[in-house]
Amino acid sequence: MWVETSLLSTLVAVSARGVCFVSLTPARAEADLAEWVERRRPRGEADGALLRRTAERLREVADGSRQVFELPLDLRGTEFQRSVWAELLRIPFGETRTYGDLARRLGKPGASRAVGGANGANPVPWIVPCHRVVAIDSLGGFTSGLENKVRLLAHEGVAGVLACRRS
């Protein structure tokens, strides 16, 4: 389901268990969803009520009336990826962490690149806020594009985000 908000156009998919896919890049969203379905085979039938609630929450976060999505998630990945995604959910709205910060919080101080890889594999960007993770000296990456990362961070009031450009 496409959800239009004041901030982003978002393609969302849900399973019987929760939100399982989000794309913030309209040009490739449907191809990404088809590839994701082929690889992941979502569980059960989509929950129409959850899809409507997800759309409502996306709009509320975009318009500033909510800061946390509070939605059930159906995330599949490796144990390490799931641990990174759980840590991402602990980063408060309007704050950032570095890849190294997350690696240290997970007890794996040398795993900054692996944290970046787990961020890149996050199937529900924005809802699981991988955009809040930055490199020490730059914005770092974002599978949904740096323009969207800047837009999300600016929306959250992260100071200096526009000055922190990838070189």
C-alpha positions, 0 to 999 in steps of 0.5 A: 500500500502506498502511503502519502505523507507530508514528509515522504511517499512510502510503500508499506507491506504487512503480514499477519504478524506485523509490518514487514516491508517499507520502501522510501524510494518510489522509483524502485519501491515496487521492484524492491517489494517484489524482490523482497517477497521472493526472498522472504516469503512473508508469513500469513495473510496481510492484516488490513486493519494493521495496514490502515493503522500503519498508514495512520502512524506514518502520517502522524509521525510525519505531521509531528503529532507522534514520535514513536510508531508503536506498531507490531513488526515482522522482521526476519534476518540473522540474529546479529541483524535482529540485535542491531534492529532492536538497538535502533529502536532504542535511539530516541527521536531527534538523536543519533548514534554512530555505527561504532556506538551501536557496535559497542552497545552490542558488545562488539566494538570492532563491528562498525561495518557489520552494523552498517550492513545490518542497517542496510538490510533493515526491511522497514526503514523509518519505522526501525530508525536506521536513519539515526545512525551516522558515521563519525565524520559524515552522514554515513549511508542510507539505502533509501538515499541520503536525501531521505536521510537528511529529510528524516533527520531534519524533521526530527530536529537533528542539529547540523544535519545539513552541514554533515554531507558525505564527501 
